[in-house]
Each structure stands twice: as structure tokens, then as C-alpha cells.
Amino acid sequence: MGSSTSLILSVLFGSIGMGYFIYGKKQQHGVALLTGVALCAFPYFVSNVFLVIIIGVVLMALPYFLRD
């Protein structure tokens, strides 16, 4: 899998992260806000496609399990 897959996954997780960020900001939900920031930023630091998928799925599930 090449750089096109990485680019598509980065855009996908970045847009989901933006949704989490907006939701967290409007609802005063700190975990969702920080998860949104993490989803937007982590694809810049991880180059392995499988790690990007695993980390993205774990981060997306995080607000469900950590409620404040």
C-alpha cells in the first residue's frame, strides 16, 4: 500500500477528528475534544498504514469508553 492509501486515511481520520473536536467544544466534552485533536494530528507522525488504521480506530472508540 502506497502513499495514496496513507493520504486517504489521513483525510478520513482528520475529518472524523474535526467532527469530534467540534462536538467536544460545543458540548464541553474534554475527552472528545482531545480525541479530535489527536485524530487530526497522529497521521503526520505514523507512516505505517496498518498502525494508522489501528490507532485511528482506537482513538475513535476512546470517547465511548472514557466519559467525563
GUVO-559619 format. One record per atom (N, C-alpha, C, O): x, y, z; residue in three letters. Coordinates in steps of 0.1 Angstrom, whole numbers, padded with zeros to 4 digits, always signed. Example, Ala and Ser with C-alpha at 12.3 -4.5 7.8 and 13.67 -1.06 7.14 Angstrom:
BEGIN
+0132-0057+0078ala/+0123-0045+0078ala/+0132-0033+0078ala/+0142-0033+0085ala/+0128-0022+0071ser/+0137-0011+0071ser/+0129+0000+0079ser/+0134+0011+0080ser/
This chain:
BEGIN
+0008-0012+0000met/+0000+0000+0000met/+0009+0012+0000met/+0018+0013+0008met/+0006+0021-0009gly/+0014+0032-0011gly/+0010+0045-0004gly/+0002+0045+0006gly/+0015+0056-0009ser/+0012+0069-0002ser/-0002+0073-0005ser/-0007+0082+0003ser/-0008+0068-0015ser/-0022+0072-0018ser/-0031+0067-0007ser/-0041+0074-0003ser/-0029+0055-0002thr/-0036+0050+0009thr/-0034+0058+0022thr/-0044+0060+0029thr/-0022+0061+0024ser/-0019+0070+0036ser/-0026+0083+0035ser/-0031+0088+0045ser/-0026+0089+0024leu/-0033+0102+0022leu/-0048+0101+0024leu/-0054+0109+0031leu/-0054+0090+0019ile/-0068+0089+0020ile/-0072+0086+0035ile/-0082+0092+0040ile/-0064+0078+0042leu/-0066+0075+0056leu/-0064+0088+0064leu/-0071+0090+0074leu/-0054+0096+0061ser/-0052+0108+0068ser/-0064+0118+0067ser/-0068+0124+0076ser/-0069+0119+0055val/-0081+0128+0053val/-0093+0122+0060val/-0100+0130+0066val/-0095+0109+0060leu/-0106+0103+0066leu/-0105+0105+0082leu/-0115+0110+0088leu/-0094+0102+0088phe/-0093+0103+0102phe/-0092+0118+0106phe/-0097+0122+0117phe/-0087+0126+0098gly/-0087+0141+0100gly/-0101+0147+0100gly/-0104+0155+0109gly/-0109+0142+0091ser/-0123+0147+0091ser/-0131+0142+0102ser/-0139+0149+0108ser/-0129+0130+0106ile/-0136+0124+0118ile/-0131+0132+0131ile/-0139+0135+0140ile/-0118+0134+0131gly/-0113+0142+0142gly/-0118+0156+0143gly/-0120+0161+0154gly/-0121+0162+0132met/-0127+0175+0132met/-0141+0175+0138met/-0145+0184+0145met/-0148+0164+0134gly/-0162+0162+0140gly/-0161+0160+0155gly/-0169+0166+0162gly/-0152+0152+0160tyr/-0150+0150+0174tyr/-0146+0164+0181tyr/-0151+0167+0191tyr/-0138+0171+0174phe/-0133+0184+0180phe/-0145+0194+0181phe/-0147+0200+0192phe/-0153+0195+0171ile/-0164+0204+0171ile/-0174+0200+0182ile/-0180+0208+0189ile/-0177+0187+0182tyr/-0186+0181+0192tyr/-0181+0184+0206tyr/-0189+0188+0215tyr/-0169+0181+0209gly/-0163+0183+0222gly/-0163+0197+0226gly/-0165+0200+0238gly/-0161+0206+0217lys/-0161+0221+0220lys/-0175+0226+0223lys/-0177+0233+0233lys/-0185+0222+0215lys/-0198+0226+0218lys/-0205+0220+0230lys/-0212+0227+0237lys/-0202+0207+0233gln/-0208+0200+0244gln/-0199+0201+0257gln/-0203+0195+0267gln/-0188+0208+0256gln/-0179+0208+0268gln/-0174+0194+0272gln/-0174+0191+0284gln/-0171+0186+0262his/-0167+0172+0265his/-0152+0171+0262his/-0148+0170+0250his/-0144+0171+0273gly/-0130+0172+0271gly/-0123+0160+0264gly/-0114+0162+0256gly/-0128+0148+0267val/-0123+0136+0260val/-0125+0137+0245val/-0116+0134+0237val/-0137+0141+0241ala/-0140+0142+0227ala/-0131+0152+0220ala/-0126+0151+0209ala/-0129+0163+0227leu/-0121+0174+0222leu/-0107+0170+0219leu/-0101+0172+0209leu/-0101+0164+0229leu/-0087+0159+0228leu/-0086+0148+0218leu/-0075+0147+0212leu/-0096+0139+0218thr/-0095+0128+0208thr/-0096+0134+0194thr/-0089+0129+0185thr/-0104+0145+0192gly/-0104+0151+0179gly/-0091+0157+0175gly/-0086+0156+0163gly/-0084+0163+0184val/-0071+0169+0181val/-0061+0157+0178val/-0053+0159+0169val/-0062+0146+0185ala/-0053+0135+0183ala/-0055+0129+0169ala/-0046+0125+0162ala/-0068+0127+0166leu/-0071+0121+0153leu/-0067+0130+0141leu/-0063+0125+0131leu/-0067+0143+0143cys/-0062+0152+0132cys/-0046+0152+0131cys/-0041+0154+0120cys/-0040+0149+0142ala/-0025+0151+0143ala/-0017+0138+0141ala/-0006+0138+0135ala/-0022+0127+0145phe/-0014+0115+0145phe/-0010+0109+0132phe/+0001+0104+0131phe/-0018+0111+0121pro/-0013+0105+0108pro/+0000+0112+0103pro/+0007+0107+0094pro/+0003+0124+0108tyr/+0016+0131+0104tyr/+0028+0123+0110tyr/+0039+0125+0104tyr/+0026+0116+0121phe/+0037+0110+0128phe/+0039+0095+0126phe/+0049+0089+0129phe/+0028+0089+0120val/+0028+0074+0118val/+0028+0072+0103val/+0020+0077+0096val/+0038+0064+0099ser/+0039+0062+0084ser/+0034+0048+0080ser/+0030+0046+0068ser/+0033+0039+0089asn/+0028+0025+0086asn/+0012+0025+0085asn/+0006+0030+0094asn/+0007+0020+0074val/-0007+0021+0071val/-0015+0013+0081val/-0026+0018+0086val/-0010+0001+0085phe/-0018-0007+0095phe/-0018+0000+0108phe/-0028-0001+0115phe/-0007+0006+0112leu/-0007+0013+0125leu/-0016+0025+0125leu/-0023+0028+0135leu/-0017+0032+0113val/-0026+0043+0112val/-0041+0038+0114val/-0049+0045+0121val/-0044+0027+0108ile/-0058+0022+0110ile/-0060+0018+0124ile/-0071+0021+0130ile/-0051+0011+0130ile/-0053+0006+0144ile/-0054+0018+0154ile/-0063+0018+0162ile/-0045+0027+0153ile/-0045+0039+0162ile/-0058+0047+0159ile/-0064+0052+0169ile/-0062+0049+0147gly/-0074+0056+0144gly/-0087+0050+0150gly/-0095+0057+0155gly/-0088+0037+0148val/-0100+0030+0154val/-0100+0031+0169val/-0110+0033+0175val/-0088+0029+0175val/-0087+0030+0190val/-0091+0044+0194val/-0098+0046+0204val/-0086+0054+0188leu/-0089+0068+0192leu/-0104+0071+0189leu/-0110+0079+0197leu/-0110+0066+0179met/-0124+0068+0177met/-0133+0062+0187met/-0143+0067+0191met/-0128+0051+0193ala/-0136+0044+0203ala/-0134+0050+0217ala/-0141+0047+0226ala/-0123+0057+0219leu/-0119+0063+0232leu/-0130+0071+0239leu/-0133+0068+0251leu/-0137+0080+0232pro/-0147+0088+0239pro/-0159+0079+0244pro/-0166+0083+0254pro/-0161+0068+0238tyr/-0172+0059+0242tyr/-0169+0053+0255tyr/-0178+0051+0264tyr/-0156+0049+0257phe/-0152+0042+0270phe/-0148+0052+0281phe/-0150+0049+0292phe/-0143+0064+0277leu/-0140+0074+0287leu/-0149+0085+0287leu/-0148+0094+0279leu/-0159+0085+0296arg/-0169+0096+0296arg/-0165+0105+0308arg/-0162+0100+0319arg/-0167+0118+0306asp/-0165+0127+0318asp/-0177+0134+0322asp/-0177+0141+0332asp/
